[in-house]
Amino acid sequence: MQNSEELAREAIKFLELAQKFEEEKNAE
């Protein structure tokens, strides 16, 4: 079982990737 700090880091990483993807999609 992962601790909440690890899960939070994973979630932040995922959100940042999603945001970057959205920005690139909107730039076209």
C-alpha positions as CSV (number, residue, x, y, z in Angstrom):
1,M,0.0,0.0,0.0
2,Q,1.4,3.4,-1.0
3,N,1.4,6.2,1.5
4,S,-0.6,9.3,0.8
5,E,2.5,11.4,0.0
6,E,3.5,9.1,-2.8
7,L,0.0,9.0,-4.1
8,A,-0.1,12.8,-4.0
9,R,3.1,13.0,-6.0
10,E,1.7,10.6,-8.6
11,A,-1.5,12.6,-8.9
12,I,0.4,15.9,-9.3
13,K,2.6,14.4,-12.0
14,F,-0.5,13.1,-13.8
15,L,-2.3,16.4,-13.6
16,E,0.8,18.3,-14.9
17,L,1.0,16.0,-17.9
18,A,-2.7,16.4,-18.6
19,Q,-2.4,20.1,-18.4
20,K,0.6,20.1,-20.8
21,F,-1.4,17.9,-23.2
22,E,-4.4,20.3,-23.1
23,E,-2.1,23.3,-23.8
24,E,-0.5,21.7,-26.8
25,K,-3.9,20.6,-28.1
26,N,-5.2,24.2,-27.8
27,A,-2.1,25.7,-29.4
28,E,-2.8,24.0,-32.8
